[in-house]
Amino acid sequence: MPGASTRTGNTKKNLPRTETLVRKAAAAATGLLSQSERVLVVYDEGGATLYYESDDAEDGIGRRKLPRAAS
């Protein structure tokens, strides 16, 4: 079964909200790996966006937005 691993660049700002978002993104990415060989997670101030190959998307790239957890 495919699995996902995560790395974050700024470990000094390791807030509980960030840890929750990373766990949610890893779980979502693992689920998407059953549909696509590659999943990219991009974190931003508002949360994270997962990009993956998808036949259903017009441009071939599926997107799934994960909002940042409330404080």
N, C-alpha and C positions, 0 to 999 in steps of 0.2 A: 504494500500500500504506500502511495506517495506521502511524503511529509514535507513540512515547511520549516525553515529555520529563519530566525530574525537577527538583525544587528541594528543597533542604533548608534548614531555618530556622537551624540553629546550625552555622555553618561553622568555629567555633573548635574544636569537638569532632569534627573530620574524621578519624576513626580509620580504618585500613585495613578493619576489620570493617564499619564503616558504609558505606564505598565499595563493598564487595562486596555488601552487602545492597541498596544502591540500584541497582547494576547488575543484580542478580537480579530485583528488583522491576520495573525498566524492561523487561527482557526478557519477564517473565511478563505484564506489562500489554500489551505490543505483541502478544503471542500471543493474549491475550483480546480484543483489539480486532477480531479477525476474527469473533468471536461476538457482541460487544456494542458499541454506539456509545460507551459511557462506562465508564471504569474508574477507581475511586478507590483510592488506596493510602494506608493509614494506618500510620504507623510508631509503634512503642512500644518499651519496654525489651526485650521478648522477640523482636522481629523486626518483621514487617510483615504486614498483612492486606489483601488485594485484594478489593474489592467491585465487582460488575458485575451488569448485568441478565441474568437467566437464566430461561428458561421452565421449566427443570427444577426450580428451587427452589420450595418451597412458598409463600414470600412474594415471589417474583419477584426476589430478590437472591441471587446466588451469592457465595460466600466462598471464598477460598483463602489459607491461612496459609503464610507464609515464615518459618522460624525464623532467628534471628540466627546468624551464623557463629561458631563457637567461637574463642576467642582463641588 
